[in-house]
Amino acid sequence: MEYVLASLVGCFVALGVYLLLSRSVIRMLLGLVVLGNGVNLLIFTAGRLTRGAAPIVPPGLDQPDGVIANPLPQALILTAIVIGFAMFSFLLVLAFRAYQSLDADNTDTMRVAEPVDAPNPPLSY
């Protein structure tokens, strides 16, 4: 099962990087979300997939008596999901505001600070 999840992580990361390299702002945001989901799945897979019991120590014992699930990757993923959703919401509003003010979604046409007839930057140094 871990090989399937590892290949799924690779697909998510590859798709996320492909979408991030796009010129459309919306595709960049979707690439960021897919890349974040790939990283979350990577953390979950790295924490070992076990079907153990809940990590609760019964009263009177110093440690659990059987196999337990690792709660750290689940806590990290839950935190990453919340932060990722907040960041996506903020960037979506920012992209919408940029689209309203510039009337463009393509990053090449969003270059307001650069004059139209400006000389091109040097291609090599």
C-alpha positions as CSV (number, residue, x, y, z in Angstrom):
1,M,0.0,0.0,0.0
2,E,2.9,2.3,0.7
3,Y,4.1,2.0,-2.9
4,V,0.7,3.1,-4.2
5,L,0.8,6.1,-1.9
6,A,4.4,6.9,-2.9
7,S,3.5,6.9,-6.5
8,L,0.4,9.1,-5.8
9,V,2.7,11.5,-3.9
10,G,4.9,11.7,-6.9
11,C,2.0,12.4,-9.2
12,F,0.7,15.1,-6.9
13,V,4.1,16.8,-6.7
14,A,4.6,16.6,-10.5
15,L,1.2,18.0,-11.2
16,G,1.6,20.7,-8.6
17,V,5.0,21.8,-10.1
18,Y,3.5,21.7,-13.6
19,L,0.6,23.9,-12.6
20,L,2.9,26.3,-10.7
21,L,4.9,26.9,-13.8
22,S,1.9,28.0,-15.7
23,R,1.2,31.7,-16.6
24,S,-2.3,31.7,-15.3
25,V,-2.7,32.9,-11.7
26,I,-5.7,30.5,-11.1
27,R,-3.6,27.5,-12.3
28,M,-0.8,28.6,-10.1
29,L,-3.1,28.6,-7.1
30,L,-4.5,25.2,-8.0
31,G,-0.9,23.9,-8.3
32,L,-0.1,25.2,-4.9
33,V,-3.1,23.3,-3.4
34,V,-2.2,20.1,-5.2
35,L,1.4,20.4,-4.1
36,G,0.3,21.0,-0.5
37,N,-1.9,17.9,-0.7
38,G,1.1,15.9,-2.0
39,V,3.2,17.0,0.9
40,N,0.5,16.2,3.3
41,L,0.2,12.7,1.8
42,L,4.0,12.4,2.0
43,I,4.0,13.2,5.7
44,F,1.1,10.7,6.3
45,T,3.0,8.0,4.4
46,A,6.3,8.7,6.2
47,G,4.5,8.2,9.5
48,R,3.9,4.5,8.7
49,L,0.5,3.2,7.8
50,T,-0.5,1.1,10.8
51,R,-3.9,0.0,11.9
52,G,-3.1,0.3,15.6
53,A,-5.4,1.4,18.4
54,A,-5.8,5.0,19.5
55,P,-2.8,6.3,21.3
56,I,-4.4,6.4,24.7
57,V,-2.7,4.9,27.8
58,P,-5.1,3.0,30.0
59,P,-5.2,4.0,33.7
60,G,-2.7,2.2,35.8
61,L,-0.2,1.5,33.0
62,D,2.9,3.5,32.1
63,Q,2.7,2.6,28.4
64,P,0.1,1.1,26.1
65,D,-0.1,-2.6,26.0
66,G,-0.4,-3.1,22.2
67,V,0.4,-1.5,18.9
68,I,-0.8,2.1,18.7
69,A,-1.1,4.6,15.9
70,N,1.4,7.4,15.7
71,P,-0.4,10.7,16.4
72,L,2.3,13.1,15.4
73,P,1.9,12.8,11.6
74,Q,-1.9,13.2,11.9
75,A,-1.5,16.3,14.0
76,L,1.0,17.8,11.6
77,I,-1.3,17.1,8.6
78,L,-4.3,18.6,10.4
79,T,-2.3,21.7,11.1
80,A,-1.0,21.9,7.5
81,I,-4.6,21.5,6.1
82,V,-5.8,24.4,8.2
83,I,-2.8,26.6,7.3
84,G,-3.0,25.6,3.6
85,F,-6.7,26.4,3.4
86,A,-6.2,29.8,5.0
87,M,-3.3,30.6,2.6
88,F,-5.4,29.4,-0.4
89,S,-8.3,31.6,0.7
90,F,-6.0,34.7,1.1
91,L,-4.3,34.1,-2.3
92,L,-7.6,33.5,-4.0
93,V,-8.9,36.9,-2.8
94,L,-5.6,38.5,-3.8
95,A,-5.7,37.0,-7.3
96,F,-9.4,38.1,-7.7
97,R,-8.5,41.6,-6.6
98,A,-5.6,41.7,-9.0
99,Y,-7.9,40.4,-11.8
100,Q,-10.4,43.1,-11.0
101,S,-7.9,45.9,-11.1
102,L,-5.7,44.7,-14.0
103,D,-8.4,42.8,-16.0
104,A,-5.9,40.0,-16.7
105,D,-5.2,36.5,-15.5
106,N,-2.0,36.0,-17.5
107,T,1.1,37.0,-15.6
108,D,2.7,38.4,-18.8
109,T,-0.1,40.9,-19.2
110,M,-0.1,41.9,-15.6
111,R,3.2,43.8,-15.9
112,V,1.9,47.2,-15.0
113,A,5.2,48.6,-13.6
114,E,7.2,47.8,-16.8
115,P,6.7,50.2,-19.7
116,V,5.7,48.8,-23.0
117,D,8.7,50.0,-25.0
118,A,11.3,49.3,-22.4
119,P,14.5,47.6,-23.5
120,N,14.7,43.9,-22.7
121,P,16.8,42.7,-19.8
122,P,20.1,41.1,-20.6
123,L,19.8,37.4,-21.5
124,S,23.2,36.4,-20.0
125,Y,25.9,38.0,-17.9
